Amino acid sequence: MKFFILISLLSALLLGITIQEGRQKIRPATKRIPDFLISYRQKIRDRFDRPENAAILFSFITGDKNGISPYTKNAFKKDNLSFLLSPSGIHLSGILLFIGFFLKRIKSKRLKRLSNIAFLSIAFFLPSFDAIKRLSILRIFSQFKFLSKLKLSVEHIFMLTFFISILIGGFSRSPLGFIYSFIFLGTFFSLRNFSKIILILGLFSTHLILALFMGEKVSLISIPVGLLLSFLFTFIFPVLLLFLATFWLIPLNWAEPIIRIFVLIIHYSAKFLNGSFTSSSLFLIAAIWCLMMLKHSKSKCAAVLILIFLHTNTAMTPVQFPPNLNLKEKKT
């Protein structure tokens, strides 16, 4: 739990610095899609009944969201699944799940780990996709830990991974992307040994931090909904990759029904969540009132001070910093 608190505090600090410097709108450079992939996308789109389904399919592997309607994008956002529309760690997990099926035949554990390292190293040759690179570094360190029998904790590997990501420019290219990966992956790793309820509450608390700084509303129900749909996606994505790999040989449109069903689930889930979003400050106030129920007097004193602050107008508005604020200016 201490590591979870550390991750939350560091994330809040990075968010404050990023917003203060006006860097929250920085996005990585637009990825150039290879010509062969553009022509291949057009061939598949011509076979699809709904062009948007083809656009969604290729957004999973390229991050290009052109052709996806604002309605569908908003549905993904409500379900906390916007990250699916661009290659990320969960896409890599889906690929590893697919590859793991074939690696089961290898009896040597050492050879399995070396094979995983060789595959994960491919990520460093990609022109962008920092989220995939971070997860690849994390997994490579984990494999080396077992191969070399190093006494490194998961927490040390996690912090080392993100330190390397900073060194190779992951934070400077996309500050918010870096922070989102840091806080959500950190939550999963720090609460991995706790119950699922604690994990959901932990994810919700990190979502509260992000929402408070970004001025967005939150929904407690959206967390388990997003987790379930993310779990479903890890099984769907390898199937879609199989379709992309075989379409040139067998040009049959058998993947569109799978995509359509998944998108419909996204739409219906977003409708289900309508009306469940509220101010992040309200949840924070409720959390402090719960702390008031604790028996420890010191905790009560701290809770009272935080509660007084949260009841002010300052806490009821999004966190905003002037983009050119110079904290070192002399007072006049």
Secondary structure, DSSP 8 states (H G I E B T S, - for coil): -HHHHHHHHHHHHHHHHHHHTT-TT---------HHHHHHHHHHHHH-SSHHHHHHHHHHHH---TT--HHHHHHHHHTT-GGGGS--HHHHHHHHHHHHHHHTT---HHHHHHHHHHHHGGGGGSSS-HHHHHHHHHHHHHHHHHHHT----HHHHHHHHHHHHHHTTHHHH-HHHHHHHHHHHHHHHHTTTS-HHHHHHHHHHHHHHHHHHHT-EE-TTHHHHHHHHHHHHHHHHHHHHHHHHHTTTS----SHHHHHHHHHHHHHHHHHHTT--EEHHHHHHHHHHHHTT-S-HHHHHHHHHHHHHHTSTTTTS-----TT--TT----
